[in-house]
């Protein structure tokens, strides 16, 4: 639980990097598609006033929980030796 909390705090500060990493394939795809008349580039759409904070919280918690899971898998592979 402590590892998830520490990872979430690190994910909060690495939010911009993680979102850029997640959006790059999407943006690359839309750069290859022929432009339309209403093409304004790639942008994220937020529908509510608290959406930016909630998205940042979700991304930081997701990145925070993925790091300890990876470590647990490495530990399990060491223990099982299968």
N, CA, C and O of each residue as an XYZ file, in Angstrom:
328
protein
N       0.822     -1.180      0.000
C       0.000      0.000      0.000
C       0.877      1.260      0.000
O       0.562      2.254     -0.654
N       1.966      1.194      0.737
C       2.880      2.336      0.790
C       3.541      2.548     -0.566
O       3.759      3.684     -0.988
N       3.857      1.450     -1.244
C       4.481      1.559     -2.562
C       3.532      2.208     -3.564
O       3.971      2.975     -4.420
N       2.237      1.910     -3.468
C       1.264      2.528     -4.358
C       1.149      4.012     -4.066
O       1.036      4.815     -4.993
N       1.177      4.392     -2.795
C       1.098      5.803     -2.432
C       2.323      6.565     -2.926
O       2.198      7.672     -3.451
N       3.486      5.988     -2.763
C       4.710      6.637     -3.228
C       4.710      6.730     -4.753
O       5.103      7.751     -5.316
N       4.270      5.663     -5.417
C       4.183      5.695     -6.870
C       3.168      6.697     -7.373
O       3.383      7.319     -8.413
N       2.065      6.868     -6.659
C       1.057      7.856     -7.050
C       1.574      9.271     -6.893
O       1.274     10.137     -7.715
N       2.343      9.515     -5.856
C       2.937     10.850     -5.673
C       3.930     11.129     -6.794
O       3.972     12.234     -7.334
N       4.719     10.132     -7.137
C       5.652     10.302     -8.263
C       4.880     10.492     -9.564
O       5.284     11.295    -10.406
N       3.772      9.763     -9.744
C       2.947      9.909    -10.931
C       2.316     11.280    -11.040
O       2.096     11.774    -12.146
N       2.017     11.908     -9.897
C       1.456     13.269     -9.901
C       2.461     14.241    -10.516
O       2.090     15.119    -11.296
N       3.728     14.078    -10.161
C       4.741     14.995    -10.682
C       5.171     14.633    -12.108
O       5.665     15.491    -12.838
N       4.989     13.379    -12.506
C       5.338     12.942    -13.856
C       4.129     12.921    -14.787
O       4.178     12.299    -15.848
N       3.057     13.585    -14.407
C       1.803     13.563    -15.162
C       1.998     14.025    -16.608
O       1.524     13.363    -17.531
N       2.677     15.132    -16.816
C       2.849     15.656    -18.174
C       3.592     14.664    -19.067
O       3.232     14.479    -20.230
N       4.606     14.041    -18.532
C       5.377     13.066    -19.300
C       4.528     11.846    -19.649
O       4.581     11.355    -20.777
N       3.750     11.357    -18.693
C       2.922     10.173    -18.918
C       1.825     10.469    -19.943
O       1.571      9.648    -20.825
N       1.180     11.619    -19.839
C       0.120     11.964    -20.784
C       0.695     12.153    -22.183
O       0.083     11.740    -23.168
N       1.853     12.768    -22.272
C       2.498     12.916    -23.580
C       2.823     11.545    -24.179
O       2.640     11.327    -25.376
N       3.299     10.633    -23.350
C       3.604      9.276    -23.796
C       2.341      8.548    -24.270
O       2.390      7.796    -25.244
N       1.224      8.766    -23.595
C      -0.022      8.119    -23.965
C      -0.663      8.741    -25.207
O      -1.288      8.035    -25.998
N      -0.514     10.054    -25.385
C      -1.161     10.735    -26.505
C      -0.344     10.729    -27.790
O      -0.893     10.997    -28.859
N       0.938     10.434    -27.721
C       1.780     10.455    -28.924
C       1.276      9.539    -30.043
O       1.204      9.991    -31.186
N       0.925      8.281    -29.777
C       0.421      7.446    -30.879
C      -0.868      7.990    -31.495
O      -1.061      7.911    -32.708
N      -1.735      8.533    -30.671
C      -2.987      9.119    -31.152
C      -2.710     10.334    -32.036
O      -3.302     10.477    -33.106
N      -1.825     11.193    -31.594
C      -1.478     12.378    -32.379
C      -0.764     11.998    -33.669
O      -0.997     12.617    -34.708
N       0.095     10.999    -33.619
C       0.783     10.545    -34.830
C      -0.210     10.013    -35.858
O      -0.053     10.243    -37.057
N      -1.220      9.311    -35.392
C      -2.235      8.802    -36.309
C      -2.965      9.951    -36.997
O      -3.148      9.925    -38.214
N      -3.380     10.950    -36.238
C      -4.138     12.051    -36.836
C      -3.282     12.933    -37.723
O      -3.814     13.678    -38.546
N      -1.983     12.866    -37.575
C      -1.113     13.607    -38.502
C      -1.033     12.919    -39.862
O      -0.736     13.572    -40.863
N      -1.293     11.616    -39.915
C      -1.232     10.884    -41.182
C      -2.547     10.927    -41.943
O      -2.568     10.690    -43.151
N      -3.655     11.229    -41.252
C      -4.961     11.287    -41.893
C      -5.080     12.611    -42.655
O      -4.661     13.650    -42.143
N      -5.641     12.593    -43.864
C      -5.807     13.857    -44.593
C      -6.667     14.852    -43.812
O      -7.671     14.458    -43.218
N      -6.299     16.115    -43.803
C      -7.053     17.102    -43.018
C      -8.454     17.344    -43.577
O      -8.686     17.245    -44.782
N      -9.369     17.658    -42.684
C     -10.726     18.013    -43.075
C     -10.891     19.519    -42.970
O      -9.971     20.227    -42.562
N     -12.053     19.997    -43.336
C     -12.272     21.441    -43.300
C     -12.340     21.967    -41.868
O     -12.025     23.131    -41.621
N     -12.744     21.129    -40.936
C     -12.863     21.561    -39.540
C     -11.668     21.124    -38.711
O     -11.770     21.059    -37.486
N     -10.544     20.825    -39.338
C      -9.368     20.322    -38.631
C      -8.688     21.446    -37.860
O      -8.241     22.435    -38.439
N      -8.620     21.275    -36.555
C      -7.953     22.255    -35.698
C      -6.774     21.645    -34.970
O      -6.242     22.253    -34.041
N      -6.363     20.481    -35.363
C      -5.275     19.806    -34.673
C      -5.810     18.888    -33.593
O      -7.021     18.752    -33.419
N      -4.913     18.270    -32.882
C      -5.284     17.325    -31.830
C      -5.350     18.069    -30.509
O      -4.433     18.802    -30.140
N      -6.446     17.864    -29.810
C      -6.597     18.474    -28.488
C      -7.483     17.586    -27.635
O      -8.268     16.798    -28.162
N      -7.366     17.706    -26.356
C      -8.208     16.936    -25.456
C      -9.452     17.756    -25.137
O      -9.406     18.985    -25.080
N     -10.549     17.065    -24.932
C     -11.821     17.718    -24.643
C     -12.199     17.390    -23.205
O     -12.256     16.225    -22.812
N     -12.453     18.425    -22.437
C     -12.843     18.267    -21.048
C     -14.270     18.802    -20.898
O     -14.561     19.921    -21.321
N     -15.150     18.010    -20.303
C     -16.563     18.362    -20.245
C     -16.982     19.037    -18.948
O     -18.048     19.650    -18.898
N     -16.195     18.944    -17.923
C     -16.595     19.525    -16.651
C     -15.494     20.386    -16.053
O     -14.365     20.415    -16.541
N     -15.851     21.081    -14.990
C     -14.893     21.977    -14.344
C     -13.817     21.215    -13.583
O     -12.694     21.700    -13.443
N     -14.149     20.032    -13.093
C     -13.177     19.271    -12.310
C     -12.498     18.168    -13.106
O     -11.692     17.417    -12.556
N     -12.808     18.060    -14.385
C     -12.210     17.008    -15.224
C     -10.686     17.049    -15.267
O     -10.065     15.989    -15.185
N     -10.050     18.216    -15.393
C      -8.578     18.199    -15.418
C      -7.966     17.605    -14.148
O      -6.982     16.868    -14.214
N      -8.545     17.925    -13.009
C      -8.013     17.405    -11.746
C      -8.285     15.906    -11.628
O      -7.420     15.152    -11.182
N      -9.479     15.472    -12.025
C      -9.804     14.050    -11.944
C      -8.955     13.228    -12.896
O      -8.528     12.128    -12.547
N      -8.704     13.744    -14.092
C      -7.855     13.019    -15.037
C      -6.440     12.922    -14.501
O      -5.801     11.875    -14.608
N      -5.946     14.014    -13.921
C      -4.598     13.981    -13.346
C      -4.534     12.985    -12.193
O      -3.549     12.261    -12.049
N      -5.575     12.947    -11.375
C      -5.625     12.007    -10.257
C      -5.673     10.568    -10.754
O      -4.990      9.703    -10.206
N      -6.475     10.300    -11.790
C      -6.581      8.940    -12.325
C      -5.270      8.485    -12.957
O      -4.845      7.347    -12.760
N      -4.628      9.377    -13.718
C      -3.368      9.005    -14.357
C      -2.287      8.769    -13.313
O      -1.510      7.822    -13.433
N      -2.226      9.620    -12.287
C      -1.193      9.446    -11.266
C      -1.432      8.184    -10.448
O      -0.472      7.494    -10.103
N      -2.676      7.862    -10.127
C      -2.955      6.627     -9.380
C      -2.696      5.396    -10.229
O      -2.195      4.390     -9.726
N      -3.030      5.463    -11.512
C      -2.775      4.319    -12.393
C      -1.286      4.073    -12.564
O      -0.832      2.930    -12.514
N      -0.528      5.138    -12.766
C       0.919      4.953    -12.904
C       1.544      4.563    -11.572
O       2.554      3.860    -11.544
N       0.961      5.006    -10.484
C       1.468      4.635     -9.168
C       1.201      3.187     -8.818
O       1.998      2.560     -8.120
N       0.090      2.647     -9.294
C      -0.212      1.250     -8.977
C       0.452      0.284     -9.953
O       0.608     -0.894     -9.632
N       0.844      0.750    -11.129
C       1.474     -0.161    -12.083
C       2.916     -0.492    -11.702
O       3.381     -1.598    -11.974
N       3.615      0.424    -11.090
C       5.004      0.173    -10.709
C       5.123     -0.908     -9.626
O       5.932     -1.823     -9.783
N       4.350     -0.839     -8.536
C       4.442     -1.931     -7.550
C       3.982     -3.271     -8.104
O       4.498     -4.308     -7.688
N       3.025     -3.283     -9.031
C       2.581     -4.551     -9.620
C       3.711     -5.196    -10.412
O       3.887     -6.414    -10.379
N       4.465     -4.381    -11.117
C       5.589     -4.905    -11.884
C       6.638     -5.482    -10.941
O       7.203     -6.542    -11.212
N       6.897     -4.796     -9.848
C       7.865     -5.308     -8.864
C       7.376     -6.602     -8.236
O       8.171     -7.514     -8.006
N       6.088     -6.697     -7.957
C       5.541     -7.923     -7.378
C       5.664     -9.079     -8.358
O       5.941    -10.209     -7.955
N       5.460     -8.802     -9.647
C       5.621     -9.847    -10.658
C       7.075    -10.319    -10.737
O       7.326    -11.517    -10.868
N       8.021     -9.403    -10.660
C       9.433     -9.793    -10.658
C       9.766    -10.633     -9.429
O      10.512    -11.608     -9.525
N       9.221    -10.262     -8.287
C       9.436    -11.035     -7.066
C       8.821    -12.430     -7.196
O       9.427    -13.421     -6.789
N       7.621    -12.501     -7.761
C       6.961    -13.787     -7.940
C       7.763    -14.681     -8.890
O       7.899    -15.878     -8.636
N       8.291    -14.121     -9.972
C       9.113    -14.903    -10.897
C      10.389    -15.410    -10.228
O      10.860    -16.504    -10.539
N      10.947    -14.620     -9.315
C      12.140    -15.045     -8.589
C      11.815    -16.207     -7.653
O      12.574    -17.171     -7.553
N      10.673    -16.099     -6.971
C      10.287    -17.128     -5.998
C       9.915    -18.426     -6.701
O      10.334    -19.498     -6.263
N       9.146    -18.358     -7.769
C       8.630    -19.548     -8.418
C       9.697    -20.232     -9.281
O       9.780    -21.460     -9.298
N      10.492    -19.471     -9.978
C      11.559    -19.986    -10.864
C      10.997    -20.991    -11.860
O      11.494    -22.112    -11.969
N       9.953    -20.583    -12.590
C       9.301    -21.511    -13.488
C       9.654    -21.245    -14.880
O       9.186    -21.943    -15.780
